[in-house]
Amino acid sequence: MPKKRSGGGLTGTQQAAKFLGVSVLAGAVLAGIALPAFGVLGLAAKGTVEGFDEIPANLKTPPLSQRTTILDKDGGPIATVYSRDRTVVPLTDISPYMQKAIVAIEDSRFYEHGAVDLKGVLRAANRNAQSGGVSQGASTLTQQYVKNVFVEEAGDDPDKVAQATQQTIGRKIRELKFAIQVEEELGKKKILENYLNITFFGQQAYGIEAASHRYFSKSAKNLKLEEAALLAGIVQSPSRYDPVNDTEEATKRRNTVIQRMADVKDISQAEADKAKKTEIDLKVSRPKNGCITAVKGAGFFCDYVRKVFLTDPSFGKTQEDRAKVWNQGGLTVRTTLDPQAQESAQESIKKHVYKSDEVATALSIVEPGTGKVLAMGQSRPYGGGKNETYMNLSVDEDMGGGAGYQPGSTFKPIVAAAALEQGIQPTQSYPSPYQMDYPSPVQTCKGAWTDQGVPVENENESEVGPYGMKEATAKSVNTYYVQLISQIGVCPVTELSRKMGIERANGKPIEQLPSITLGTQEMSPLTMASGYATFANRGTYCTPIAIESITGPNGKEMDVPKTDCSRAMSQKTADTINTLLAGVVEDGTGQEAGLGSRPSAGKTGTTDFRLAAWFVGYTPNMAGAVWVGDPAHKKKMVDITIGGQYHDKVFGGAVPGPIWRDAMSGALDGKEAPAFNTINIPNPEKDKDKGRDRDRDRDRPGNDNGGNGNGNGGNNGGNGGNAGEGDGNNGDDKPDPGQGPGGFTGDPGSGDNGGGTFPDFP
């Protein structure tokens, strides 16, 4: 390698470049691009040595992109993702055969010349001039390395890649200047190591280690002569010499490399002859990249982790900065995913909803008090094939999901909690007639909502109050909740919803409409699970997190976002809601979601026209939300088969409930079973026993007699029309919830919810 002269003068290579000036540079340029030599010497002469000197010699070498490994909370692998499949290895871990093969075929005088091979330039320029085109190139291994650095720096931006590889004199001269710098700073062995780690070998493999594993399923240090020669031959044209798709062409190229190694005395002719007779013996390892390879159905969680990284300022000030770090890879990302919970969730989903069904399901589980996302799955697998999708049905639109789904009566507990926070007692009673017009005006954050003659009705004509909050919640009495939100106003509900992290999936603010009391504005399963975790955590909401830690390629830990916990409601309010919702799974609409002796609470929900059905529930240590429906919001779940089971009408307790039960049972197996802090809420005296008997038959398949109301398929009818959860006799003639305040959503609740040992309400 040329040395600097004492006193800091120019190196021999630089002096040669200056001395030969235009002719050498022009020859080097012409040896690499398809232009006739005689037409460009004059053009290059205009550049002069001064123009060459003006090019800054400060080649910035970006970190080489590598694989990123995503792990679950226990350190088990979930998936490997990468922009470019590469594992950087030192020269000592690369077979000597590979080192000799690449030098022999790409730059046999590599150890003899400097950054520019003047002898090679003149030879190539002469031959190209004779042929009238480019029949031979003269780029040194160092120049090729510099070009690869430009390509690596361009990343996946097609415009930048085109600029980095464009066949222009300017680009080639810039490449020459940087090659001189690299030769001076790195030395031959380091240049060779960098070149072998950066170059593309086809089949999505960047660098020799990835290529060795791709084609031969072994490390680069174990490559034999004929294997090394094959890989060295690929570099010139990865598509043309691809041994997977064209063995004959690849064999010819391999033998050319082997003979070249013999010609330069790296191997004997006898060794070359023997190696050339060896048939190519590939042991191909297919590319395993991306969330599509995730285990335990965690592809959507994997993609959610990626989205979190790309959107959180903790990982870079701009989207471009964050994308650059992610694409460069080399990260080890330990996530919050609980393998036991994830496996249980996927098993439950597969049991109850088939990927080929007309409708789909999505489920998310979070940990109250930490915000950790423990599981995330859906019935339509991650992918682009038949009955697959890349849309994450569990999350909001900006995180890779859709516009969300109406939560129906699962929103009512938020209204109840807002009322309790405003000083309303759980014994608050309203007349709650079977049918009534929506009270008007109703206060909102911006004034008053006024709309006369908007009707709402209960499930059937026998559903007549007065009711207190306990019974009204158990039965999901729509006229009760209409009057409740009318008394407290819309603003306290939307404010509490925001504090609980319950926002619309499309990113728009919740509309100031009284109909939100019946769940008419679209949410995502992860949002509902995180919101209900606030009840489980006795009133403190924690933002969902998916990343525990990240270790960078340098071995240092990066800062990761932590959950942000804040009080959304008083402990007494949360304890009261827990008491109300515990009854739903004990002897109400959510009985099929019950966890046996383990304390649990939750709420069913089914939207108008049965376009969606929900169960959102929790224990003190896990909260989960299950949605079932058509992601396109078109298929009514009437006379439908889901998971091999026929349903005349789908409701929250019958399909989402069992999914939740089985998923949570497995997720919680072996874990402690703490009890809720409950409140003793007196029952109203009116028709107490009669109400219990009636509730036990509600919301169960096989007892639907139609009616005008909104039952979930119990004795008193299907739930449809304005009142919400199904069709009933008149359901299809009623307004859709999305049409405004007239589209109300509801479902029947449970009977008596027991009570607790804490202070009574009057």
Protein Blocks (a to p, Z undefined) as FASTA:
>chain_A
ZZddehhiacfklmmmmmnmmmmmmmmmmmmpccdfklmmmmmmmnommlmmmpccbdcc
dddddddddddfkopafbdcdfbdcddddfklgcfklmmmmmmmmommlmmmcfbdfklm
mmmmmmmmmnopafbdcbdfklmmmmmmmmmmnmmafklmmmmmcccfklmmmmmmmmmm
mmmmnommlmmmmmmmmpceejhigcjklmmmmmnopafklpcfklmmmmmmmmmmmmlm
mmklommlmmmmmmmmmmmmmmnopacfklmmmmmmpccddddddddedjklpghhimmm
mmmmmmmmmmmmklojblklmmmmmmngopacddfbdfklmmmmmmmmmmmocfkbmbdc
ddddddehklpafbdcdfbdcdjbehiafbdfkbcfknopanbjaekjmlmmmmmmmmmm
nopafkbccfkiabdcdddddddfkbcaddehiacddfblklccdddfklmmmnopaklm
mmmmmmnommlmmmmmmmnopacfklpacdddfklmnopaccdfklmmmmmmmmmnnopa
cdddfbfbdcdfkopacdddddddddfbdfklmmmmmmmmmmmmmmmmklmmpghjaccd
ddddddehilaccdddddfkbccddddddfklmaccehiaeehiacfbdcfklmmmmmmm
mmmmmmmgoiacdddddddddddfehklmmmmmmmmgoiehiaggijblcehianopaeh
jnopanbjmlmmpccfklojklccdddddddehiafbdcdZZ
